Amino acid sequence: MNQTRSIIAVIADLHGGFEYGLLNPETILPKEGKNGGDTKYIPCLTESQEWLWECYTKDLADLERLAGNDRIVAILNGDMLQGNKHPSMLVSNRMSDQVVIGQYNLAPLFSIKSVKVARFSIGTSAHNFGEGSGEFLVVDKIKSEHQEINVGVQYHALLEVDGFLLDCAHHGPYPGSREWLRGNVARLYLKDIMIRAAGKGERLPNAVIRAHYHNYIKVMETFGNNESWLFVSPSYSMLGDYTHQAARSPDTIKIGMFALEIIDGELVHIHEFMRSIDVRSREIL
């Protein structure tokens, strides 16, 4: 009996256009020449961006090997770009340049032949020029170049993959205020989703996918005979001025992605392509 196998790949928070976000070294941007004519240039990568790109391309290669000839459903779960609300440390101040950077960042993913479906979640307005503008512009470019791939964009979606039900959105629970409380908020958040779905007579999601906090959380809850997972995605971005403040000066962040292996509608394995990095500077005085 033939099995139906799909790989759900979840990637979030690339923050393209940010000096500490993801940047494809092949990115080409426009620039005015010395005599006023149009010319092009390749932006220089920071040391952080070089390392992030190495991680990203390695993870995509591992994803491709994992999938083999089976279908990949890609979930791009928000904040593909940096936006302009926090204008410090931008690769370029031009909005169109960020869209181009986002397109180049996703090129290696969409070059994988097994990628058949992609869904983009609209992220934070501070990072998409408002009302999902950044996501819509990047998606339009992807659609024009990859008409063979089913591509869409939404704020919040229920997606069924071979009978496996996903609840996807960018914003979700905070990882936790203390190490011993890590995952508690996420577990209560997931339990609430399950109880409300059951109360409305709806099917409970098999997995809830969130992002935004540049950290990785994985929790599982049961309700009756139902089992659901919640994941908060890691990122492909280092910390800048604002993120150091907003994240309350974390000492460690997670860089990477994860993939859910689905066979005949059942989750059989969670594949984690990620690494932790200590962002503190060290001195002996």
N, C-alpha and C positions, 0 to 999 in steps of 0.2 A: 504493500500500500504506500503510495507516494505521500510524503509529508510536505506541508506548506511552510516554508521558513522565510521569515523576514527579519531584517535588522533595523531597529529604530535608533538612529544616531542623534544625540542631543548635543548641540553646540550653542553657546550663549556668550554674551558680553565680550565681543571682540574689540569694541571701541576703536574702530578704524578712524584714522585722522588724529588720534591722540599720540603724543610722542612716546607714551608707555603702553600703547595698545598695539594690536597686530598690524603689520605692514609687510606686504609682499615685496621682496626686493626687486621684482620685475615691474613694479608700478611705474607708469609713465604719466606725468602731469604736464599741463600746458604752462608756458611762461612767455612773456613778451621779450623779444630779442633786442639787441642793442640798437637796431635801426627801426624799432617799432613793429617788426614782423613777428609772426607767431613762431615759437620754437617749443621744444619739449625738454623736460629734465626728469631724472630719476631721483627722488628724495633719498637722502642718506638715512640709513637705519641707525638708531641708537643701539647701544650694547644690549639693552633689554629687549628691543625689537628683534635683534638677531637671534637671541635665545628663544623668544616666543615663537618665531617662525620655525626654528628647528623642532621645537616641541610639537607645533601644529602639524607640520608636514609628516613627522614621524607618526603621530596619532592617526592621521588620515591613511597612511600606508598600512598601519595595523588594522584599521577599520576595513580597508579594501581586502586585506587577506582574510579577515574574519568572515566577510560576506561571501567571498568567492563569487559564484554566479547567481546568488540569491539577491532578492530585492533589498535595497536600502531606502528607508523612508527617513529623510533628514528633517529634524526639527531645529530651526534656527530661532532660538528662544529669546530674542530681543537684544537691544543695544548693540547692533552691528556697527554703528557709527558713534562718534563722540559728541556730535552736535556743537552748538555754539553758546550754550548757557554758561559754561565754564571755559572761557576763551584762552586760558593760559595753557601752554604746552601743546599747542596744536601744530600738526605738520603743515597745515595750510589754513588760512582764514577763509578760503573760498568754499562755499557750500558744495559746488559741483565737484571739487577735488575730493571731498569726503565720499561722495557717491562713487567716484571712480576708484578710490581706495577700497571701498566696500566690495565693489565688483571684482577687483583684482584679488582681494583676500579670499573670496569664495571660489575663484577659478579652479584651484586644485580639487576642491570638493566636487564641483560639478563636472570635472574631467573624469571622475570615477564612473565607469560604465554601468555599475550596478545601482547608481542613484536614479531612481525612477520617480520619486515624489519628494517635494520639499514644501514645508509650511513655515512661514515666517511669522513670529509673534511680534506685535508692535510693542516696543519697549517704553522707556521713560521719555517724556516729552523733552526733557533737557538734552537728550542725546539723539533726537531725531528731527530737530527743527520744527517740532509741533505737529500734532494730529497725524503722526505716523508718516510724515513726509519722507524722511530718510528711507524707511523700509519700502514704501511704495516706489520710490525712484530706483532703489537697488533691484527690487523685484522686477520692475519693467525692463531693466537691462538684462537680467537673467532670463526672463521670458523670451526676449528677442534673440538671444544667443543659443538658447536651449529649448527649442519648441517641442522636443521629444520628451521633456520632463514636465510632469504635472506640478506647477508652482502656484502657490497662493499665499495670501497674507491676511491676518486677523488679529484682533485684540485678545480674544479668548475663544478657544475651540474645543469641541469634543470630537475626537478623531478615532475612527475604528480601523484598526489594522489587523486584517485576518481574524476578526472577532475580538481582538484585544482593544479595550476602550481606554483612550488617553484623554485627560483633561489638561490642556496646555495654556499657559499664560506666563507673562514675564514676571509679574510681581506676586510675591507670596510671603511665607513666614520667615521671620528672622531666625538665623541659626541658633541663637542662644546667648544669654548675657554672661554665662559662666560655663566652664568646661563640663562641670558635673550636671549642668542643665541643658547641655547641647542636644538638640533634637526634640526637646520637650514641647516647644512652641509648634514645631512642625507636626508632631504627633497629634496635638490637640486640633490643629488646623485641618489635618487629614480626617480625623474622627468627625469633625463638624461637617465636612463635605459628605462623608458617608451617611451620617444620620439625616442630613437634610435631603439627600437623594432618596433614601429609603422612605422618608416621610412623605415625599411627593410621588411615591410609587415608581420611581425611575431606577434604571439600572445603575449600580454603583461603578465608578471608574476603576479599572484595574491598576492604573497608575496616574498620579498627578505630577505634572512637570512644571517646575518654577525655576526662577533664576534671580538675577539682580544683586545678590550679596557677595558675588565673587568667592564663594565658598561652596563646599560640597556637603550636602546632608542627604542621608538615605534612611528612611524609617518605614516600617510596615505596621499596619493596624488591621484588626479583624472586627467585623460587625455581623453577628449571626454566623451564617456560613460563608460570608464574603471576606476576602482578603484583598487589601489595597496597599500600594506602595506610594510614597511621596519622595520625589527627588528635587533638591535644589542644586542647580548646575554650578560647576566651577566656571572660571573665565579664561580668556586668553589676553589678559591685561594686567599690567602692574599697577601700583598705586601712584597717584599724583597728589597735589595739594589737597584737593577736595576729598578724594577717596580716603586719604589718611585720616581726615577729620570725620567724615561720615561713617567710616567703619570703626571709629574709636581706636585708632592706632593699633591694628592687629600686628602681632609679631610674625605670623605665618599666613600665607594665602595658598590656595589651590589653583593650579593651572592645568587645564585639560578638558576632557569631554568624557561622556559615557555612552554605552550602547546597550540596548535591550534586545536579547535574542528571543524571538517569538517563533514557536513551532506549533502549528495547528491551533493558534489562538492562545497558547499558554506561554507564560514567561519561564524560560528554562535556564537563563543565565544573565547576570548583569556584568558587563565588561567595562572596566574602569581604566581609561587611558589618561592618567593624570599623575602629577607629582606635587609635593609640598615644597615651598620655598620660604626660608626665613628671610624676612626683609629688613632685619636690623643690621646696622653697621657694627662691626666689632673692633674694639681697641683694647690694648693693654697699656695702662697709664702708670 
